[in-house]
Amino acid sequence: MRSNFSFLDGASHPAELAQRAKALGLAGFGLCDEQGLAGAVRGHVAAKEAGLRYAVGSRLTLEDGAQYLVWPTDRAGYGRLTTLLSRGRMAAPKGECNLAREAFYEAAEGWVVAALPPAGWDGDDGAGAPEARGHAMPQARGQVALQARGQATPQAHGLAMPRASGLAMPGVSGTAPANACEGP
């Protein structure tokens, strides 16, 4: 999910997200702020104080519009992610981040990646399926999943899994709440 470090997209501080995760009885939570890791340290501190596991990540939007959630699995993967983000920011006007697909592919080692389907894609093999397949990263070999958009309910999860398997990808379901105070 995104924190208030994702300007105009996230509303809650990492500490509020940690408190909400604990109140919901979750074992942990993770942040994937937009084009960066700005909330990572505060998220880590908040998770530690709440006794929760924490997954640091980033939501990346490539120049071609493809979107991914990326979670480094080791220190080297974290280093590759921060290098990719730094180079993308240096190649763009202030406040922006230009990430080319080739640079993304070159850096994508030591990561778990969830490909976000194109906006409006309903998971059928009709319109949008080729674009969703194009967002897959075949060289990642099992480290890529297709994330279902919308509500994180058992029903949504049940719909996401067959749709992802139709693309020969594992599926994950999740949601991005507007703020940590929203009810379940």
C-alpha positions in Angstrom: 0.0 0.0 0.0 1.0 3.6 -0.4 1.7 6.0 2.5 1.4 9.8 2.7 4.9 9.8 1.1 3.1 9.0 -2.2 1.9 12.6 -2.8 -1.8 12.8 -3.7 -2.1 8.9 -3.7 -1.6 7.9 0.0 -3.2 9.6 3.0 -1.8 7.8 6.1 1.5 8.0 7.8 3.4 4.7 8.0 2.8 4.6 11.8 -0.9 4.9 11.2 -0.8 2.0 8.7 1.2 -0.1 11.2 -1.4 0.6 14.0 -4.2 -0.3 11.6 -2.5 -3.5 10.6 -2.1 -4.5 14.2 -5.7 -3.6 15.0 -6.8 -5.9 12.1 -4.7 -8.7 13.5 -2.3 -8.8 10.6 1.1 -10.4 10.9 2.7 -7.5 9.0 2.3 -4.9 6.3 4.3 -3.4 3.5 4.7 -0.1 1.7 5.1 0.4 -2.0 5.2 4.2 -2.3 5.2 5.7 -5.8 8.6 5.8 -7.7 10.6 5.7 -4.4 11.3 4.5 -1.0 10.5 7.7 0.9 8.4 6.0 3.6 10.6 2.9 4.0 12.5 4.0 7.2 9.4 5.2 9.0 7.5 2.1 7.9 10.3 -0.1 9.3 10.4 1.8 12.6 6.6 1.7 12.9 6.4 -2.0 12.2 9.2 -2.8 14.7 7.4 -0.8 17.4 4.1 -2.6 16.6 5.8 -6.0 16.6 4.8 -6.6 12.9 6.7 -7.9 9.9 7.5 -5.3 7.3 8.0 -5.5 3.5 9.8 -2.6 1.9 9.0 -2.0 -1.7 8.2 0.5 -4.4 5.4 1.0 -7.0 7.2 1.7 -10.3 5.6 3.2 -13.4 7.7 2.7 -16.5 7.8 5.2 -19.4 5.5 3.0 -21.4 2.9 3.1 -18.6 3.4 -0.4 -17.3 3.2 -0.6 -13.5 4.9 -3.0 -11.1 5.1 -3.5 -7.3 8.7 -4.4 -6.4 10.0 -5.9 -3.2 13.7 -6.4 -2.9 14.6 -9.9 -1.4 18.2 -9.1 -0.4 20.6 -6.2 0.1 21.9 -6.4 -3.5 18.3 -6.2 -4.8 17.7 -3.2 -2.6 20.8 -1.6 -4.0 19.7 -2.3 -7.6 16.3 -0.7 -6.8 17.7 2.4 -5.3 20.2 2.8 -8.2 17.4 2.4 -10.7 15.3 5.0 -8.9 18.3 7.4 -8.7 19.1 7.1 -12.3 15.4 7.6 -13.3 15.2 10.7 -11.2 18.5 12.1 -12.7 17.1 11.5 -16.2 13.9 13.4 -15.5 12.8 16.9 -14.6 12.6 17.7 -10.9 9.9 15.7 -9.2 9.6 13.1 -11.9 11.2 9.7 -12.5 11.7 8.2 -16.0 12.1 4.5 -15.9 12.8 2.7 -19.2 11.7 -0.9 -19.5 15.3 -1.9 -20.5 16.8 -0.4 -17.3 14.0 -2.0 -15.3 14.7 -5.4 -16.7 18.5 -5.0 -16.2 18.0 -4.1 -12.5 15.3 -6.8 -11.8 17.4 -9.3 -9.9 16.8 -10.1 -6.2 13.3 -8.8 -6.4 9.8 -10.1 -6.1 7.6 -8.3 -8.6 3.8 -8.0 -9.0 2.7 -6.7 -12.4 -0.3 -4.5 -12.2 -2.8 -5.2 -15.0 -3.7 -2.3 -17.3 -6.4 0.0 -16.0 -9.8 -1.3 -17.0 -8.6 -4.9 -17.6 -11.2 -7.3 -16.3 -9.1 -10.5 -16.5 -10.9 -12.1 -19.4 -8.8 -13.2 -22.3 -10.3 -10.5 -24.4 -9.3 -6.8 -24.5 -6.2 -6.1 -22.4 -4.8 -9.6 -22.1 -2.0 -9.0 -24.6 -1.0 -5.9 -22.6 -1.0 -7.8 -19.4 1.2 -10.5 -20.9 3.5 -7.8 -22.1 3.8 -6.5 -18.6 5.1 -9.9 -17.4 8.9 -10.4 -17.0 9.7 -13.8 -18.3 13.4 -13.6 -17.2 12.3 -13.3 -13.6 11.4 -17.1 -13.5 8.7 -17.4 -10.8 9.4 -14.1 -9.1 6.5 -12.3 -10.9 2.8 -12.3 -10.0 -0.2 -10.5 -11.4 -2.0 -8.4 -8.8 -5.8 -8.1 -8.9 -7.0 -4.5 -8.5 -9.9 -3.5 -6.2 -11.1 -4.8 -2.9 -9.0 -7.3 -1.0 -11.9 -9.7 -0.3 -12.0 -13.5 -0.6 -14.3 -13.1 -3.6 -11.8 -10.8 -5.4 -9.0 -13.2 -4.5 -11.0 -16.0 -5.9 -11.5 -14.1 -9.2 -7.8 -13.0 -9.4 -6.3 -16.5 -9.3 -8.0 -18.0 -12.4 -7.4 -14.8 -14.3 -3.7 -14.8 -13.5 -3.4 -18.5 -14.3 -4.9 -17.8 -17.7 -1.8 -15.7 -18.3 0.5 -18.4 -16.9 1.4 -16.2 -13.9 0.8 -16.6 -10.2 -1.7 -14.2 -8.8 -1.9 -12.0 -5.7 -4.7 -9.9 -4.5 -4.6 -6.7 -2.6 -5.9 -3.2 -2.2 -4.7 0.3 -1.6 -6.9 2.0 1.0 -7.3 5.7 0.9 -6.3 6.0 4.6 -5.6 3.8 7.6 -8.9 4.8 9.3 -11.1 3.0 6.8 -13.1 0.2 8.1 -12.7 -3.4 6.9 
